[in-house]
Every structure is written in C-alpha cells, then in structure tokens.
Amino acid sequence: MGQLLSALTTTGVGGPAAGYLEAKTEVAVIEAVRAADDAGRRLLLVGGGSNLVISDDGYDGTVLRVATRGVEIHTGPEGARVTVQAGHPWDDVVQLTLEAGLAGLEALSGIPGSTGATPVQNVGAYGADVSRTLESVRVWDRQASSLLVFGTADLDFGYRNSLLKATTVDGSPRYVVLDVTFVLEASEWGSPIAYAELARTLGVEAGERAKATAVRDTVLGLRAGKGMVLDPADRDTYSTGSFFTNPIVDAETAAFLPGDAPRFPADGGTKLSAAWLIDRSGFSKGFGLPGGAGAEVAGGRAALSTKHTLAITNRGGATAQDILAIARAVRAGVRERFGITLHNEPLLIGLEL
Ligand SMILES: Cc1cc2nc3c(=O)[nH]c(=O)nc-3n(C[C@H](O)[C@H](O)[C@H](O)COP(=O)(O)OP(=O)(O)OC[C@H]3O[C@@H](n4cnc5c(N)ncnc54)[C@H](O)[C@@H]3O)c2cc1C
C-alpha cells in the first residue's frame, strides 16, 4: 500500500497516496513537479499537512512533500531581509528571527506547518498576517514551466486568501512556492499590538508595542490554552486549527444579529466571529463526544475541540467522513439559527462539505 496520508496531516485522516515523494532540495522539488506534469499525473503538494483534510480513499496521483530547509538573513542598517526555503518549519523561523533581534513575526508564533504555505492563505493570527512583512515569493510556475518572483502587490492578499490559493485546484497549485522573503525590523520591540485579547494579556493598550519576545511567549500561552499549538499528547490539537473562516457579511445581515455578536469592519463588509456563531447555535466545546449532545454524529471519534469551538479534532480513529460529519452538523446548525453559511478554511482534498 502507498504512503498513508493520515501520517502526513495534523488531523490524522487520509487514505493512501498512489505515489509519494519527499523533496529536500529546490532542484528535487522542481524535478518532481515537472515529472508529474510531463506524465499528466495529478499532483498534491504537502508541507506540514496542517491545513489539509484528505479523503479516506486517498489520492490517486503523486503526493509531493516539500521538505527543503534553510534560512538566510541579510542584515542592513534598518533591519533585515530574511529568505526562507519553502519546507522550513514556520515556527522555527519566528523563533530564529526573534533570536536575531528582528521584530515583525512575533504575533504569528505557534502556527504549525511550513513557511512556503504561509503566503498561500495569508496565514494570520492575533491581529497580524504574513502579508505585512512579506516582500516576495519565488515560485515555479507549472503552466509556463519557469521560475517567477512575485512581489507582495502581485499576490492579491486578502483574509485567508491570495493569488496562490485562488490558483490552487484540489491541493494542486499553479505556483509552487520555493522560498519566501520577509523584511523585518531590527528592534527588540514588536509590531503595534492589534488584538484586544493579546493587548490585555500583555498589559498594554491596543496599538502600543511590547517586547517582541514577550509577545511570542504570550501568544504561545494564549494559543496553548485554546489547543492551537501542536502537542502530540493533546487530542485537542489533532485538527487543522480553525475549521471555518470568520464570515464577512453585508450590513443588512449584521443588523439582524444580537447586539453582543462580535463584529469588525473588514473587506468592505462586517466580519463576524465563527466561534461565537457556532457557540450560540448550540454547539459547545467537545460537541460530538460520547455522552455529550451530538455523540451520535461521529461516534465520539471526531468532535469539536474541548478548548475551542472552531477546531474539529480527531479524538482517535476518526475518518475524514467523521470530521466532515461534525463540520456539516455545525454548518447546518449555524445556517438554521442565523441564516449564515460558514465556509471551510482547510483545503478539502477529494471531499466535499
Ligand atoms: C493547531 C493548528 C493551529 C493553526 N493556527 C492557525 C492560525 O492561527 N492561523 C492560520 O492562518 N492558520 C492556522 N492553522 C492552519 C495551518 O497551520 C496554516 O494554514 C499553515 O500555513 C499550513 O502550512 P502547511 O505546511 O501545514 O500546509 P499544508 O497543510 O501542507 O498545505 C496547505 C495548502 O498549501 C499548499 N502548499 C503547501 N506547500 C506549498 C508550496 N511550497 N507551494 C505551493 N503551495 C503549497 C498545499 O498544496 C495546500 O493547498 C493552524 C493549524 C493547526 C493544526
């Protein structure tokens, strides 16, 4: 049997791959992509597998795991340009830049996965996202069969979105990210805090700056409390993080919501809290566990995290269908209660919600 994809994903679901390759150099990445394309084989790219839910039937093409490593720091008077190979673990990069006295990535601490995947959905958390410090992305363009460099302005960044994601079909990107360059400030002070909970916990006002290392420690603490830092001993972290994006609705829809519904202006509309909507639709933490309401949905094998209603977790032995059963129940419940349809954040491979 081929490589089991459940072993490559943080949710721990996914059947076998027809073909599996791991590429440790940029040349090997490009060669593997070209070989699959020349042979007309389907190609699924995987980094850390932390934003993918793959079908129990597996994948009938080539799965390529990008396992390149390397970080280059070029320091100038104001700061530094940091170029990172796509396969390098993201959180190692955050830590390394802070150790080098560079600020800008601290609020993005504790996010699993590879650096090459961060521009794909414009990874973000605690009021920050990668588009703010990213300068360029070097890619292999599969359509043109050539190397290409995109600047930030070319990448069409939005909330959990980018050109890279918009041109990815079923986990198969047109542009394969080879490396990512960030511009960071030489400072022990982090970027202004743009998230109320983070500011409160740090004891500063929103908009103020705090020591970058303190921001990292505080973010890691807050995330761990929500099951949002990978921990093999904690089933609440066997997930893709947030399963649903925060919906952006028009003013009319927002006006119908109760007054205490969290809301923020965003992308020409109002961004709501998916976690709040889920909770208020009757799905509490742990929904789907035996003994609790909804245990019948996925037999206790999959459930909402016991620490956060936005993560769908594998409690042990879950299938992709168990994960989707929880997702469908939650989506239907929110739609029934508020008339709002939630959309999945992770890519679903060979699956439909
Ligand atoms: C516990 C937990 C917490 C999380 N918290 C957050 C959070 O706070 N904020 C957030 O934004 N996300 C979060 N995530 C989601 C996830 O970690 C990020 O989206 C991460 O960037 C995915 O990286 P990856 O390497 O695991 O990507 P994968 O899951 O391996 O792949 C995701 C997508 O990126 C594509 N891809 C991967 N590598 C490349 C490449 N080199 N070139 C082109 N395409 C590529 C894949 O084909 C796929 O389409 C969380 C996940 C977990 C499990």
The ligand as an SDF file (V2000), in Angstrom:
LIG
                    3D

 53 58  0  0  0  0  0  0  0  0999 V2000
   -3.2900   23.5960   15.7490 C   0  0  0  0  0  0  0  0  0  0  0  0
   -3.3550   24.4640   14.4970 C   0  0  0  0  0  0  0  0  0  0  0  0
   -3.4110   25.8410   14.6140 C   0  0  0  0  0  0  0  0  0  0  0  0
   -3.4400   26.6530   13.4610 C   0  0  0  0  0  0  0  0  0  0  0  0
   -3.4850   28.0040   13.6030 N   0  0  0  0  0  0  0  0  0  0  0  0
   -3.5190   28.8140   12.5130 C   0  0  0  0  0  0  0  0  0  0  0  0
   -3.5600   30.2430   12.6430 C   0  0  0  0  0  0  0  0  0  0  0  0
   -3.5320   30.7860   13.7480 O   0  0  0  0  0  0  0  0  0  0  0  0
   -3.5990   30.9870   11.5120 N   0  0  0  0  0  0  0  0  0  0  0  0
   -3.5980   30.4300   10.2640 C   0  0  0  0  0  0  0  0  0  0  0  0
   -3.6440   31.1850    9.2860 O   0  0  0  0  0  0  0  0  0  0  0  0
   -3.5690   29.0930   10.1150 N   0  0  0  0  0  0  0  0  0  0  0  0
   -3.5190   28.2640   11.1880 C   0  0  0  0  0  0  0  0  0  0  0  0
   -3.5010   26.8980   11.0410 N   0  0  0  0  0  0  0  0  0  0  0  0
   -3.5600   26.3330    9.7010 C   0  0  0  0  0  0  0  0  0  0  0  0
   -2.1770   25.9520    9.1160 C   0  0  0  0  0  0  0  0  0  0  0  0
   -1.2440   25.7280   10.1250 O   0  0  0  0  0  0  0  0  0  0  0  0
   -1.6110   27.0120    8.1850 C   0  0  0  0  0  0  0  0  0  0  0  0
   -2.5050   27.2540    7.1300 O   0  0  0  0  0  0  0  0  0  0  0  0
   -0.2420   26.6220    7.6210 C   0  0  0  0  0  0  0  0  0  0  0  0
    0.3240   27.6870    6.8960 O   0  0  0  0  0  0  0  0  0  0  0  0
   -0.3090   25.4000    6.7010 C   0  0  0  0  0  0  0  0  0  0  0  0
    1.0120   25.0060    6.4220 O   0  0  0  0  0  0  0  0  0  0  0  0
    1.3430   23.5240    5.9540 P   0  0  0  0  0  0  0  0  0  0  0  0
    2.7560   23.4990    5.5500 O   0  0  0  0  0  0  0  0  0  0  0  0
    0.9420   22.5710    7.0120 O   0  0  0  0  0  0  0  0  0  0  0  0
    0.3990   23.3900    4.6930 O   0  0  0  0  0  0  0  0  0  0  0  0
   -0.3050   22.0820    4.1360 P   0  0  0  0  0  0  0  0  0  0  0  0
   -1.4800   21.7480    5.0070 O   0  0  0  0  0  0  0  0  0  0  0  0
    0.6840   21.0250    3.9070 O   0  0  0  0  0  0  0  0  0  0  0  0
   -0.8560   22.6460    2.7630 O   0  0  0  0  0  0  0  0  0  0  0  0
   -1.8510   23.6640    2.7340 C   0  0  0  0  0  0  0  0  0  0  0  0
   -2.0190   24.1990    1.3190 C   0  0  0  0  0  0  0  0  0  0  0  0
   -0.8310   24.8640    0.9280 O   0  0  0  0  0  0  0  0  0  0  0  0
   -0.3100   24.2710   -0.2460 C   0  0  0  0  0  0  0  0  0  0  0  0
    1.1440   24.2910   -0.1780 N   0  0  0  0  0  0  0  0  0  0  0  0
    1.9420   23.7590    0.7840 C   0  0  0  0  0  0  0  0  0  0  0  0
    3.2340   23.9990    0.4910 N   0  0  0  0  0  0  0  0  0  0  0  0
    3.2420   24.6890   -0.6740 C   0  0  0  0  0  0  0  0  0  0  0  0
    4.2580   25.2210   -1.5090 C   0  0  0  0  0  0  0  0  0  0  0  0
    5.5510   25.0900   -1.2060 N   0  0  0  0  0  0  0  0  0  0  0  0
    3.8930   25.8550   -2.6550 N   0  0  0  0  0  0  0  0  0  0  0  0
    2.6000   25.9960   -3.0020 C   0  0  0  0  0  0  0  0  0  0  0  0
    1.6000   25.5110   -2.2530 N   0  0  0  0  0  0  0  0  0  0  0  0
    1.9120   24.8760   -1.1050 C   0  0  0  0  0  0  0  0  0  0  0  0
   -0.8600   22.8510   -0.2570 C   0  0  0  0  0  0  0  0  0  0  0  0
   -0.9090   22.3150   -1.5510 O   0  0  0  0  0  0  0  0  0  0  0  0
   -2.2360   23.1040    0.2760 C   0  0  0  0  0  0  0  0  0  0  0  0
   -3.0520   23.6000   -0.7380 O   0  0  0  0  0  0  0  0  0  0  0  0
   -3.4480   26.0590   12.1760 C   0  0  0  0  0  0  0  0  0  0  0  0
   -3.3960   24.6600   12.0810 C   0  0  0  0  0  0  0  0  0  0  0  0
   -3.3480   23.8590   13.2250 C   0  0  0  0  0  0  0  0  0  0  0  0
   -3.2730   22.3680   13.0950 C   0  0  0  0  0  0  0  0  0  0  0  0
  1  2  1  0
  2  3  1  0
  2 52  2  0
  3  4  2  0
  4  5  1  0
  4 50  1  0
  5  6  2  0
  6  7  1  0
  6 13  1  0
  7  8  2  0
  7  9  1  0
  9 10  1  0
 10 11  2  0
 10 12  1  0
 12 13  2  0
 13 14  1  0
 14 15  1  0
 14 50  1  0
 15 16  1  0
 16 17  1  0
 16 18  1  0
 18 19  1  0
 18 20  1  0
 20 21  1  0
 20 22  1  0
 22 23  1  0
 23 24  1  0
 24 25  2  0
 24 26  1  0
 24 27  1  0
 27 28  1  0
 28 29  2  0
 28 30  1  0
 28 31  1  0
 31 32  1  0
 32 33  1  0
 33 34  1  0
 33 48  1  0
 34 35  1  0
 35 36  1  0
 35 46  1  0
 36 37  1  0
 36 45  1  0
 37 38  2  0
 38 39  1  0
 39 40  1  0
 39 45  2  0
 40 41  1  0
 40 42  2  0
 42 43  1  0
 43 44  2  0
 44 45  1  0
 46 47  1  0
 46 48  1  0
 48 49  1  0
 50 51  2  0
 51 52  1  0
 52 53  1  0
M  END
$$$$
